[in-house]
Amino acid sequence: MPPCRQAWSWQVWSILFTGWVWLDPLTSLVIVGVIVWGTWGLLRDSLAMSVNAVPSTIDPQAVRRYLETCAGVSAVHDLHIWSMSTTESALTAHLVFPAGHPGDGFLMRAATELRHRFRIGHTTLQIEISESRPATSRRTMWFERLPARADWRTRAGRSPTPK
């Protein structure tokens, strides 16, 4: 069948019979609207996961309050909660225990309680004995730990200045 004889869509026939040339763009916009409306939740969830946002089902202040009320904990800092997938969440936190390390039993109970109360399946708790924190809490980026260019050239056996 020649290309000019291919079957036309209902939009083309509607435009030919009615003269409504705006029907095709309107139909396209309606279809786009249905697609965006139907996938908006997926888009929102995937964007939240890509920026490591706290899952909407977890209240980070409630998690912090729970950790602060655990026996022996004097402070909680560097609390991070994020989604690993649409069904799994992870947590890391630093717990300060001035009286000493509470033992593995505490860690297991805390992880179990976080799983049951907040549905956080992957828990990493760092125990700190001292309440003193480093002077800066800013993380060093990987490229800030690289030697300066002149140092790199010197270590490679080359002159730091071009000739």
Secondary structure by P-SEA (a helix, b strand, c coil): cccccccccaaaaaaaaccccaaaaaaaaaaaaaaaaaaaaaaaaaaaaaaccccccccaaaaaaaaaaccccccccbbbbbbccccbbbbbbbbbbccccccaaaaaaaaaaaaaaccccbbbbbbbccccccccccccccccccccaaaaaaaaccccccc
